[in-house]
Amino acid sequence: MGHSSMDPAFLELRPWNEGRLLGAKRALKSQQVWAILCWLDQSRWLTLRALIH
């Protein structure tokens, strides 16, 4: 079901990502990776930890 161009609310619709940067994100730094691994060890997420490492 589409929107009518005669509907006043149609003129106010904007894309959800308008004004945001698009594309790939930066890679994690090694310090961030180690912080995640340490957190997984402390919280006993051993299965997830095994998948990552």
Backbone as a printed PyTorch tensor [residue, N CA C, xyz], in Angstrom:
tensor([[[  0.8500,  -1.1670,   0.0000],
         [  0.0000,   0.0000,   0.0000],
         [  0.9000,   1.2360,   0.0000]],

        [[  0.7040,   2.1080,  -0.9660],
         [  1.5580,   3.2710,  -1.1110],
         [  0.9940,   4.5010,  -0.4260]],

        [[  1.6990,   5.5880,  -0.5750],
         [  1.2790,   6.8660,  -0.0180],
         [  0.7690,   7.7670,  -1.1410]],

        [[ -0.2470,   8.5130,  -0.8480],
         [ -0.7800,   9.4600,  -1.8180],
         [  0.0200,  10.7560,  -1.7360]],

        [[  0.3370,  11.3200,  -2.8880],
         [  1.0620,  12.5860,  -2.8920],
         [  0.1720,  13.7390,  -2.4290]],

        [[ -1.1320,  13.4920,  -2.3450],
         [ -2.0630,  14.5130,  -1.8690],
         [ -2.1250,  14.5580,  -0.3390]],

        [[ -1.6000,  13.5330,   0.3050],
         [ -1.6270,  13.4490,   1.7690],
         [ -0.5830,  14.4090,   2.3410]],

        [[ -0.9700,  15.3200,   3.2630],
         [  0.0180,  16.2670,   3.8130],
         [  1.1220,  15.5810,   4.6140]],

        [[  0.8400,  14.4190,   5.1960],
         [  1.8690,  13.6990,   5.9460],
         [  2.9360,  13.1310,   5.0170]],

        [[  2.6020,  12.9310,   3.7530],
         [  3.5540,  12.3910,   2.7840],
         [  4.7460,  13.3300,   2.6000]],

        [[  4.5190,  14.6150,   2.6870],
         [  5.5890,  15.5840,   2.4970],
         [  6.5720,  15.5900,   3.6610]],

        [[  6.1690,  15.0840,   4.8260],
         [  7.0240,  15.0860,   6.0150],
         [  7.8530,  13.8200,   6.1420]],

        [[  7.6150,  12.8100,   5.2900],
         [  8.3550,  11.5600,   5.3890],
         [  9.7930,  11.7830,   4.9390]],

        [[ 10.7330,  11.2790,   5.7420],
         [ 12.1520,  11.3500,   5.4080],
         [ 12.7620,   9.9650,   5.5670]],

        [[ 13.7980,   9.6600,   4.8310],
         [ 14.4800,   8.3810,   5.0310],
         [ 15.0820,   8.3190,   6.4410]],

        [[ 15.1100,   7.1130,   7.0190],
         [ 15.6060,   6.9620,   8.3930],
         [ 17.0930,   7.2860,   8.4910]],

        [[ 17.8290,   7.1420,   7.3950],
         [ 19.2790,   7.3640,   7.4530],
         [ 19.7010,   8.6780,   6.8080]],

        [[ 18.7880,   9.6160,   6.6930],
         [ 19.1280,  10.9010,   6.0990],
         [ 20.1120,  11.6480,   7.0000]],

        [[ 21.2020,  12.0970,   6.4370],
         [ 22.1990,  12.8490,   7.1840],
         [ 23.2220,  11.9870,   7.9040]],

        [[ 23.1200,  10.6600,   7.7990],
         [ 24.0810,   9.7810,   8.4600],
         [ 25.1330,   9.3130,   7.4630]],

        [[ 26.2940,   8.9950,   7.9800],
         [ 27.3440,   8.4710,   7.1260],
         [ 27.0400,   7.0180,   6.7740]],

        [[ 27.2590,   6.6680,   5.5400],
         [ 26.9880,   5.3130,   5.0790],
         [ 28.2970,   4.6170,   4.7530]],

        [[ 28.2650,   3.3040,   4.7640],
         [ 29.4380,   2.5340,   4.3680],
         [ 29.9490,   1.6700,   5.5040]],

        [[ 31.1030,   1.1010,   5.2890],
         [ 31.6980,   0.1890,   6.2620],
         [ 32.2030,   0.9450,   7.4790]],

        [[ 32.1860,   0.2570,   8.6050],
         [ 32.7080,   0.8450,   9.8400],
         [ 34.2020,   0.5380,   9.9560]],

        [[ 34.8700,   1.2670,  10.8170],
         [ 36.2920,   1.0290,  11.0530],
         [ 36.4870,  -0.3180,  11.7350]],

        [[ 37.6530,  -0.9060,  11.5170],
         [ 38.0050,  -2.1520,  12.1880],
         [ 38.2820,  -1.8840,  13.6660]],

        [[ 38.0560,  -2.8950,  14.4940],
         [ 38.3410,  -2.7500,  15.9210],
         [ 39.8450,  -2.7080,  16.1520]],

        [[ 40.2520,  -1.9250,  17.1380],
         [ 41.6580,  -1.8910,  17.5310],
         [ 41.9560,  -3.1290,  18.3610]],

        [[ 43.2220,  -3.4920,  18.4340],
         [ 43.5910,  -4.7040,  19.1850],
         [ 43.2140,  -4.5650,  20.6600]],

        [[ 43.2950,  -3.3660,  21.2130],
         [ 42.9010,  -3.1440,  22.6050],
         [ 41.4120,  -3.4240,  22.7980]],

        [[ 40.5940,  -3.0430,  21.8200],
         [ 39.1570,  -3.2950,  21.9060],
         [ 38.8560,  -4.7850,  21.7950]],

        [[ 39.5940,  -5.4860,  20.9360],
         [ 39.3910,  -6.9290,  20.7930],
         [ 39.7230,  -7.6360,  22.1020]],

        [[ 40.8440,  -7.2610,  22.7080],
         [ 41.2240,  -7.8840,  23.9770],
         [ 40.2220,  -7.5640,  25.0810]],

        [[ 39.6630,  -6.3630,  25.0720],
         [ 38.6560,  -6.0100,  26.0730],
         [ 37.4120,  -6.8840,  25.9160]],

        [[ 37.0170,  -7.1460,  24.6830],
         [ 35.8630,  -8.0120,  24.4410],
         [ 36.1560,  -9.4380,  24.8910]],

        [[ 37.3570,  -9.9370,  24.5550],
         [ 37.7190, -11.2950,  24.9550],
         [ 37.7710, -11.4350,  26.4690]],

        [[ 38.3080, -10.4510,  27.1550],
         [ 38.3610, -10.4990,  28.6180],
         [ 36.9650, -10.4530,  29.2120]],

        [[ 36.0940,  -9.6480,  28.6340],
         [ 34.7170,  -9.5750,  29.1300],
         [ 34.0020, -10.9070,  28.9440]],

        [[ 34.2290, -11.5510,  27.7970],
         [ 33.6130, -12.8580,  27.5540],
         [ 34.1260, -13.8880,  28.5450]],

        [[ 35.4230, -13.8360,  28.8750],
         [ 35.9870, -14.7610,  29.8590],
         [ 35.3680, -14.5450,  31.2270]],

        [[ 35.2410, -13.2880,  31.6320],
         [ 34.7050, -12.9850,  32.9570],
         [ 33.2280, -13.3180,  33.0750]],

        [[ 32.4910, -13.1570,  31.9840],
         [ 31.0560, -13.4100,  32.0440],
         [ 30.7080, -14.8520,  31.6930]],

        [[ 31.7230, -15.6670,  31.4900],
         [ 31.5840, -17.1060,  31.2480],
         [ 30.7960, -17.4370,  29.9920]],

        [[ 30.9880, -16.6550,  28.9550],
         [ 30.4110, -16.9500,  27.6450],
         [ 31.4410, -17.7770,  26.8740]],

        [[ 31.6870, -18.9780,  27.3440],
         [ 32.7730, -19.7750,  26.7900],
         [ 32.4970, -20.2120,  25.3560]],

        [[ 31.2440, -20.5040,  25.0310],
         [ 30.9550, -20.9390,  23.6620],
         [ 31.1840, -19.8060,  22.6670]],

        [[ 30.7720, -18.6020,  23.0250],
         [ 30.9900, -17.4610,  22.1480],
         [ 32.4650, -17.1280,  22.0690]],

        [[ 33.1510, -17.2470,  23.1850],
         [ 34.5990, -17.0020,  23.2290],
         [ 35.3200, -17.9850,  22.3270]],

        [[ 34.8680, -19.2370,  22.3060],
         [ 35.5090, -20.2440,  21.4710],
         [ 35.2790, -19.9600,  19.9890]],

        [[ 34.1310, -19.3850,  19.6500],
         [ 33.8480, -19.0590,  18.2630],
         [ 34.7170, -17.9030,  17.7590]],

        [[ 35.0250, -16.9740,  18.6380],
         [ 35.7820, -15.7930,  18.2420],
         [ 37.2700, -16.1200,  18.1170]],

        [[ 37.7830, -16.8760,  19.0450],
         [ 39.2290, -17.0920,  19.0710],
         [ 39.6180, -18.3140,  18.3590]]])
